[in-house]
Amino acid sequence: MSEYQTFFNVITLPEGREDEALEAWKAVGRFMEGQEGFVGSTLYRNHRDPRMLINLGKYTSTDSFIASIRSEEFDCPHRDCRNRDS
């Protein structure tokens, strides 16, 4: 039995904005790498539909994953959020 919790995310890249969406995904990945409990992730691309990605993430616990995605920084690690409305 695995000692890690595994989570899958299916991501569909918006047509015509694939590069922008991939850059945003990379920024989220950099953020997640610094989060407590993050073990690693792998990104898969669907060969039948290249706009569909599957992200497999591993964490030490469900709680660490939930804490990461509930953090204020997770909402926008790929853009400047200091001036957003509260």
Backbone hydrogen bonds in HBPLUS format (Angstrom, degrees):
<---DONOR---> <-ACCEPTOR-->    atom                        ^
c    i                          cat <-CA-CA->   ^        H-A-AA   ^      H-
h    n   atom  resd res      DA  || num        DHA   H-A  angle D-A-AA Bond
n    s   type  num  typ     dist DA aas  dist angle  dist       angle   num
A0005-GLN N   A0059-TYR O   2.78 MM  54  5.23 167.3  1.80 157.6 161.0     1
A0059-TYR N   A0005-GLN O   2.91 MM  54  5.23 157.0  1.96 150.1 157.8     2
A0007-PHE N   A0057-GLY O   2.83 MM  50  5.17 161.3  1.87 152.0 158.1     3
A0057-GLY N   A0007-PHE O   2.81 MM  50  5.17 168.8  1.82 158.1 161.4     4
A0009-ASN N   A0055-ASN O   2.89 MM  46  5.04 146.6  2.00 141.2 150.7     5
A0055-ASN N   A0009-ASN O   2.81 MM  46  5.04 166.8  1.83 154.0 157.6     6
A0011-ILE N   A0053-LEU O   2.80 MM  42  4.98 170.2  1.81 146.7 150.2     7
A0053-LEU N   A0011-ILE O   2.70 MM  42  4.98 171.3  1.70 159.6 162.8     8
A0013-LEU N   A0051-ARG O   2.73 MM  38  4.92 172.5  1.74 148.9 149.4     9
A0017-ARG N   A0014-PRO O   2.93 MM   3  5.37 160.6  1.97 134.9 137.8    10
A0021-ALA N   A0017-ARG O   2.96 MM   4  6.19 162.6  1.99 157.6 163.0    11
A0022-LEU N   A0018-GLU O   2.90 MM   4  6.12 155.8  1.96 151.5 158.0    12
A0023-GLU N   A0019-ASP O   3.02 MM   4  6.24 152.9  2.09 146.5 153.7    13
A0024-ALA N   A0020-GLU O   3.05 MM   4  6.35 153.2  2.13 145.7 152.9    14
A0025-TRP N   A0021-ALA O   2.95 MM   4  6.24 155.1  2.01 146.2 153.1    15
A0026-LYS N   A0022-LEU O   2.92 MM   4  6.18 155.7  1.98 147.0 153.4    16
A0027-ALA N   A0023-GLU O   3.00 MM   4  6.28 153.5  2.07 145.4 152.3    17
A0028-VAL N   A0024-ALA O   3.00 MM   4  6.32 156.6  2.05 150.6 156.6    18
A0029-GLY N   A0025-TRP O   2.90 MM   4  6.17 155.6  1.96 148.0 155.3    19
A0030-ARG N   A0026-LYS O   2.89 MM   4  6.24 152.0  1.97 149.8 156.7    20
A0031-PHE N   A0027-ALA O   3.04 MM   4  6.30 156.6  2.09 145.9 152.3    21
A0032-MET N   A0028-VAL O   2.86 MM   4  6.14 162.7  1.89 155.0 159.5    22
A0033-GLU N   A0029-GLY O   2.97 MM   4  6.17 148.0  2.08 146.3 154.3    23
A0034-GLY N   A0031-PHE O   3.08 MM   3  5.63 148.1  2.19 111.7 120.3    24
A0035-GLN N   A0032-MET O   2.96 MM   3  5.13 165.0  1.99 112.5 117.2    25
A0038-PHE N   A0035-GLN O   3.21 MM   3  5.75 167.8  2.22 132.8 134.1    26
A0060-THR N   A0037-GLY O   2.71 MM  23  4.84 145.9  1.83 133.1 144.9    27
A0039-VAL N   A0058-LYS O   2.81 MM  19  5.26 164.4  1.83 148.3 144.8    28
A0040-GLY N   A0058-LYS O   3.41 MM  18  5.41 153.4  2.49 134.7 134.2    29
A0058-LYS N   A0040-GLY O   2.81 MM  18  5.41 159.9  1.85 170.4 169.6    30
A0042-THR N   A0056-LEU O   2.87 MM  14  5.24 147.0  1.98 141.8 152.8    31
A0056-LEU N   A0042-THR O   2.88 MM  14  5.24 171.2  1.88 158.7 161.6    32
A0044-TYR N   A0054-ILE O   2.77 MM  10  5.01 164.6  1.79 148.2 153.7    33
A0054-ILE N   A0044-TYR O   2.79 MM  10  5.01 157.6  1.84 141.9 147.9    34
A0046-ASN N   A0052-MET O   2.95 MM   6  5.56 175.2  1.95 166.3 166.0    35
A0052-MET N   A0049-ASP O   2.84 MM   3  5.67 169.0  1.85 132.2 136.1    36
A0065-PHE N   A0061-SER O   3.33 MM   4  6.66 155.2  2.39 143.5 149.5    37
A0066-ILE N   A0062-THR O   2.93 MM   4  6.21 169.3  1.94 160.7 163.1    38
A0067-ALA N   A0063-ASP O   2.90 MM   4  6.03 161.0  1.94 148.6 154.0    39
A0068-SER N   A0064-SER O   3.12 MM   4  6.23 151.6  2.20 139.2 146.3    40
A0069-ILE N   A0065-PHE O   3.07 MM   4  6.43 162.7  2.10 157.8 161.1    41
A0070-ARG N   A0066-ILE O   3.00 MM   4  6.05 132.9  2.23 145.0 157.2    42
A0071-SER N   A0068-SER O   3.34 MM   3  5.43 156.1  2.40 100.1 107.1    43
A0074-PHE N   A0071-SER O   3.18 MM   3  5.46 135.7  2.38 103.0 114.1    44
A0075-ASP N   A0072-GLU O   3.30 MM   3  5.72 140.0  2.47 106.6 115.7    45
A0076-CYS N   A0073-GLU O   3.28 MM   3  5.89 150.2  2.38 111.9 118.3    46
A0079-ARG N   A0076-CYS O   3.46 MM   3  5.72 172.7  2.46 111.1 112.1    47
A0084-ARG N   A0081-CYS O   3.22 MM   3  5.30 172.4  2.23 110.7 112.4    48
